[in-house]
Amino acid sequence: MPRIAVGVEYDGTPFAGWQSQPGLPTVQDAITAALSQVADSPVQVVGAGRTDAGVHARGQVAHFDTDSQRSARSWVLGANTELPPAIALRWAAPVAEHFHARYSAESRSYRYCILNRGMRPGLAADRVAFVHRPLEIEPMQQAAGALVGEHDFSAFRSAECQAVSPIRRLSLLRIERRGDFVLLEVSANAFLHHMVRNIAGLLIQIGQGKSPPERAAEVLATRDRRQNAATAPAAGLYLWTVRYPLVFELPDDSAMMPSPTGCPADLLG
């Protein structure tokens, strides 16, 4: 049966996460219903990442199988007509039958956006994590170095994490400030449940001067979630990109959201 891949962006605020859950509004269920309507037959949608409640996505990728014949444009426009305003398909493309949105991915990148000022956000509410105490970027950058590479990230996974192995390879952890915004960019082969938010929580603690930069290496070595800082809020987290082998020839979304920091809240000025 032919397989179609789609690129999706969404505001996660109204949803209980990506994954289908009985009785709760989820992104997966909304997209499944919309694409089934366009296909005029039931489809099953598989996503690259299972974002949590309140987490957003710029570059989620999903796939579904269908015998229905539609153009790429028809899949996108038809689904967007059926989808709620907070979800939109960016593109659709036929892919090889062995393509899998989750298992074919080579890496995933998340961005965590913090509004760091004395006043709470209005326009950016639910789109950023708000931290009113000043953050020092240099200690956060020093701490980040200890987390890059292949490690046992048990101290950064949630108690509900179902991953078989806590070993992950973090290829990038970059922190920068642009005005009132502090942006964390994190790339890895895969992530544990709450891993990025737990990394952000520890770096925020270090940026506030509550812990020294060396604390990151110490927490990592304990392999004990209880030794880590509080989990950072979901609102600031975005699934930014999912990378696949070039052989699948998926569309390039590199210029999807051209803002100075790459933080959606930055578009609000």
N, C-alpha and C positions, 0 to 999 in steps of 0.2 A: 504494500500500500504506500502511495507517495507520502513523503514527509515534508512539512512546511516549518520553517523557523520564523519567529517574529521577534522584533525588538520592542521593548515595552518601557514606558516611563510612568511613574505614579507617585502621588502624594499618599503616603501610608497612613495619614492621620485618621481617616474614617474606617480603617480596616483592622481586623484582628490578625494581621500578618498576611503573608503570601499563601501559606498552605491551607487547603480546604479544611474547615472545621464545622461539624454539625451545628446548625443554629446560629452561626456567627458570620458576619460579612467578611469575606476574604478576597484578595486580589485574584487568586487562582480561580475561584468560583465565578467571579464576574467575567473574566476573560473566557473561561470555558463556555459560559452561557452565550456570550456574544459571538464567539466563533462557531458554536453549534447552530446559532440562528443563521449565520451567513452560509454555512455549509448545508443547511437544511437537513442535518443529521447530527447525532451526538458525536462529539470529539472529546478526547482526553488531553489535557494540557500539562506538560512537564516543564518546570522552571529550572534555571541555572542555580538560583539561590533562594533559600527559604527565609526571606526577611521577616523579622518579628513585627508585632503590633507597633504602629507608629513610625516604622522605618520606611524611608523613601527609596526610590530607584530612578536613576537616570538611564541606566543601560542594562536592565534585566533582559535576559534572553530566554525564550521558551520554544518548545516545538509541539507539534500535534500531527497525527496521521489522518488522512482523509482521501476518499475517492472522488470527492467533489472537485470539479474543474472550475477554478476561479483564477483571475489574474492577480498578481501581487498587489496591484492598486485596489482591486475589489476587496481583497481580504482586509486591507488596512482601512479603507473608507467604510466598508460595511461594518466591521467590528467597532470602529470608533463611533458610528451612529448608535450602536447598541450599548456601548460602555458608559458608565457614569463619568461625570466631568473630571474626576480625580485620576482616571486611568486613560492612557492613550497608547495605541500602537504606533511605533515610529516607522517600521518597515516590515515587509514579509518577503521571504525568499524560499524557493524550493531547495532542499538539501538532500544529500545522499541518505539512504535508508539507515546507514550505520551511525549517522550523526545523532548525538544525544546532548541536549542542552546542559545537563549537569555533568555527565561523565566525560564528555569530549573536551571540556574546558581545560585550558592549560593554566590559567590564572584568573584571579578575581581581584578587583580593586574597589576599595571603599574609601569614601571621604567623610570625615567627621567635622562638622562646622560648629564653631563656638562663637557666640556673640559675647565679647568680653568688655563690658562697660557697666557703669553704675545703675543705669536705668533698664528695666525689663523691656523686651521687644513688643512692638505692637504689630506691625506689618509682618514681621518674621516669626511671630508666635507659631509654635508647632513645626517650624522649619529649621530651627537652630537650637543648640543647647545654650542656655543662658548661664554665664558665670560672672557674678558681679565683682568678685575680688580680683585685683590685677594679676595677670599671669606673666611670669618671666619665661621667655621663649628659650633662652640658652640652656637652662637646666633641663627643660623638656627635651631639647635636641640631644643633649649629652646622654640622657637616660634612654632615648630611643635606640642609640647605637647598640646597647646590650641585648635588644630584642630582635635585631635583624639576624637572619640566618636560620638554620634548622635547629629547632629546640623542642623540648617537651613543654607544651604550653598548658599543663594541667592547672596551674595557678591562674589562668586566664579563661577557663571554661566554666560554664554554668553547671550547677548540680544536675540540671535536666539534660545536659548534653549527651547525645546517644552515639557519638562518634566512637568507632572501635579503638582508634589510636589517637593520643593527644599530640603526636608529632606533626608539626607543620613547618613549612619553609617560608619564612617571611623575607621577601626580596626587597621591599621598600617600606620605610616608615619615615615620612618627611613631615616636619612641622614648620609652619611659617605664619607670620602675622601680616595682615593687610588692614591697616586702620583698626577698627574695633573688632575685626574678625580674626580668629585663630583657626587655621585649617590644618587638619591631620589627613595625610594621604597614606593609605596602607595597602600593599599588594602582597599576595601570597598564592601558593598553589591551591589552597583551600583554607577555610576558617572553621573554628569550633564555635559552638553556640555561645553567643555574647562575647566572643573573643575581642572584637574591635572595641566594643563598649567598655570592656574591662581594661583594655590597654589605655583607652582614653581616660577612664576614671583615675588610673594610677598617674598618668602624665599630668592631669589637671591638679592632682594632689601635690605633685612635685613642682609644678609651675606656680602654685600658691605658696611655696616655701614650707609646706607641712612635712615634707620628706626630702632628703637629698637625692641627687641624680643616681647615686649608687643603689638606691632602694630598688630600682627596676631589676637589676641583676640579682639582688637578694631575693626578691619575690619570685622571679623565674626559677631560681635554684630550689626553692622550697617545694615546688610542685603542689602547693596547697592553696586552694582558692581562698581559704579563710585568712591568709596572710596578705591578701591584696586589698586594694581600695574599693570603695563602693562602685557599682556599675553605673556608668554615665547614662544620661537620659537617651531614649530612643530617638527623640525628635531631631537630633543633629546628624543622624547617620543616613548615608546614601550609598546604595549599591551603584558604583559609578561605571565600571566597565567589566565585561567578561571577555577574555581573550581565547580564541580558538585557533587551531592550525590553519594556515593560509589555504590549504587544500579545500576547505569548505566554502571559501569565497563569500563569506558573509559581508554585508555592507559595513563600511567604515563610518562609525558614529563619532569620530574624534572631534568634530566641530559642532556637536549637537547643542552645546550650551556655552557660548563664548562670553564668559565673564572674567574679570581680572583675576579672581582668586580661584575660580572653579567652584565657588560656593554659591548655590542658588540664591541664598539670602542677599548676596552682594548685588544682585540685580535690583534690589529694592533701594539701593543708594545708601 
